[in-house]
Amino acid sequence: MNITSSLPFLLATMSLSLPIPACNAHKEEHHEVAHKVVATTPLVKDVTITQEYVCQIHSQRHIEIRALERGYLEAIPIKEGQSVEAGTSLFKILPVLYQTRLDAEMAEAQVAQLEYNYTKKLFEDKVVSKNEVLLLEAKLKKAQAKAQQAAAELAFTNIKAPYDGIVDRLHHQQGSLVEEGDVLTTLSDNSIMWVYFNVPESRYLEYQADLERKKAQGRAEDPDLQIELKLANHQIFSEVGKIGAIEADFNNETGNISFRADFPNPTGLLRHGQTGTVLINRILKDAIVIPQRATFETLDKQYVFVVGEDGAVHQRVIKVAHELDDIYVLEEGLSANEKIIFEGIRQVHEGEKVECEFLAAENVLSHLKYHAE
């Protein structure tokens, strides 16, 4: 037998008898490792929602003091910026002409009175007729009316404060000739300040809805609503305000409506014409809050990953009612006992099972404040 020709046969036989390596005998098993995430739950708590509005501050009474008669300013017994009481003399216009006119009219009234008395006596003695008495009675009333008018004109020369207030800048000096209607100064009653600010229609509707709920509960005041005033130096005014009025019409161009908040001003710190920011603080009872970093956004919708009892995660649409610093106040989407992923939301996908480390919601929120990522 030719050995050379038999070699392929022998090699083939030997190869059939060799053992097959183990790596080819069994397939390698692959185990998917569950992602480790940090989970928490929503927290139910009272939350204060603050809405800010730029405002204009006005005195509750702010009027122009004008000259009621023409003449020279004889005296100005007050100073700019002075606080005055009701009835205080502010300006005196030279009264000579008005005093002379009053004296003349008073004399005419006295003459008419004497004529009337004499004629009435004659009528009682049946000397004159009833008509003559009535004629002189009318003449007397006319003379008395003129005298009263002259007295009023004389009184107009002494211009007095109609209420307690603060005198503004003086527009004329002593000795100036003023015409009837000229502005002499302004007077501001700053005991109560009216603060005006514009509110969007949606906020207006929320406010009205809160009023209806309050009325239904029979409450005269709303303890969950607090109105503050932040001044230009960023300090909060010491007094708390309340809504005093709402204008009748919306501004068609802006969609806003004007509100007025009333603030007591016992120290006189606030002045007419100041600006500031109205802070409307509303307490939401038993609100559901979650960390902002536990959410993600897709196609303008907010989602969270909820961890089921089987350890699998599922995305859930949520509706955010308010955004505060680093938390969201939810309107709907979660209940208080559901687990949500707090850290690791970018590492998981829908339906995946995860390994959770749980952190209490109170601890999560206390560490997150002002440190949202």
Protein Blocks (a to p, Z undefined) as FASTA:
>chain_A
ZZklmmmmmmmmmmmmpccdfklmpccdddddddddddddddddddddddddddddddfb
dcddddfbgcddfbdcbdehiacdehiafbdcdfklmmmmmmmmmmmmmmmmmmmmmmmm
mmmnomacfklmmmmmmmmmmmmmmmmmmmmmmmmmmccdfbdcdddddfbdehiacdeh
iafbdcddfkbccddddddfklmmmmmmmmmmmmmnopabdfkbccddddfkopacfbdc
ddfbdcfbdcfknopacdddddddfkomacghiacddddddddehiacddfklpcceehi
acdddddfkopacddddddfbdchjaccdfbhpafkbccdfbhplmpcehiacddddddf
klmmmmmgopaZZ
